[in-house]
Amino acid sequence: MKKFFLTAFAATIVLSALTGCTRTSYAIHTNDGRTIVSDGKPSESETGLLGYTDANGVKQQINKADVKEVAEIPH
């Protein structure tokens, strides 16, 4: 019986450690004052666009000339 509880406790610890391994979010600050939160690091393209995935999981793009700053959001 002790072995069962020890195994269940170890599984709980492992699962809680895995939930901490989430993607980093980034804040994209635009020249017009908007802040866009991306899921994962935005990627720059040669066409002058910054690609990112929004909070709903939809891939979006914004012109790099409209971006003031990209900053990592601390967890």
Stockholm file with secondary structure:
# STOCKHOLM 1.0

chainA/1-75         MKKFFLTAFAATIVLSALTGCTRTSYAIHTNDGRTIVSDGKPSESETGLLGYTDANGVKQQINKADVKEVAEIPH
#=GR chainA/1-75 SS CHHHHHHHHHHHHHHHHHHTCCCCEEEEEETTSCEEEEESCCEECTTSEEEEECTTSCEEEEEGGGEEEEEECCC
#=GC SS_cons        CHHHHHHHHHHHHHHHHHHTCCCCEEEEEETTSCEEEEESCCEECTTSEEEEECTTSCEEEEEGGGEEEEEECCC
//
